[in-house]
Amino acid sequence: MSYSLTRTSMALDAWTVQSIKELSEKWSISKSEVMRRAVRQLKEKADKEEQTVDPLQALNWLQQGGGLVADEADQFRADLKAEREERKYWWES
């Protein structure tokens, strides 16, 4: 990996320090790499959650037409009705 590193210090509780140490030994990587991976994973998760639409907002959007203009909706209904009429059998008429 090619990236610049910045040294920093932070205060961590004993459980976090021990967890970082155990993970670094288990994965055979440095403690710094454990921190980088954890931060990267949390950042990706936060970005994904940010892009996810709230279900109530999605429902509200759909109930308001889902971005479909009235003219487009009318045309869609007409096309759909015509398609269904074409597919009817003679006994359904």
For each residue, the residues with C-beta under 8 A, 3 or more apart:
1:
2:
3:
4:
5:
6:
7:
8:
9:
10:
11:
12: 16 17 20
13: 16 17
14: 17 18
15: 18 19
16: 12 13 19 20
17: 12 13 14 20 21
18: 14 15 21 22
19: 15 16 22 23
20: 12 16 17 23 24 31 34 35
21: 17 18 24 25 31
22: 18 19 25 26
23: 19 20 26 27 34
24: 20 21 27 28 29 30 31 33 34
25: 21 22 28
26: 22 23
27: 23 24 34
28: 24 25
29: 24 33 34 37
30: 24 33 34
31: 20 21 24 34 35
32: 35 36
33: 24 29 30 36 37
34: 20 23 24 27 29 30 31 37 38
35: 20 31 32 38 39
36: 32 33 39 40
37: 29 33 34 40 41
38: 34 35 41 42
39: 35 36 42 43
40: 36 37 43 44
41: 37 38 44 45
42: 38 39 45 46
43: 39 40 46 47
44: 40 41 47 48
45: 41 42 48 49
46: 42 43 49 50
47: 43 44 50 51
48: 44 45 51 52
49: 45 46 52
50: 46 47
51: 47 48
52: 48 49
53: 57 58
54: 57 58
55: 58 59
56: 59 60
57: 53 54 60 61
58: 53 54 55 61 62
59: 55 56 62 63
60: 56 57 63 64
61: 57 58 64 66 67
62: 58 59 65 66
63: 59 60
64: 60 61
65: 62 68 69 70 73
66: 61 62
67: 61
68: 65 72 73 76
69: 65 72 73
70: 65 73 74
71: 74 75
72: 68 69 75 76
73: 65 68 69 70 76 77
74: 70 71 77 78
75: 71 72 78 79
76: 68 72 73 79 80
77: 73 74 80 81
78: 74 75 81 82
79: 75 76 82 83
80: 76 77 83 84
81: 77 78 84 85
82: 78 79 85 86
83: 79 80 86 87
84: 80 81 87 88
85: 81 82 88
86: 82 83
87: 83 84
88: 84 85 92 93
89: 92 93
90: 93
91:
92: 88 89
93: 88 89 90
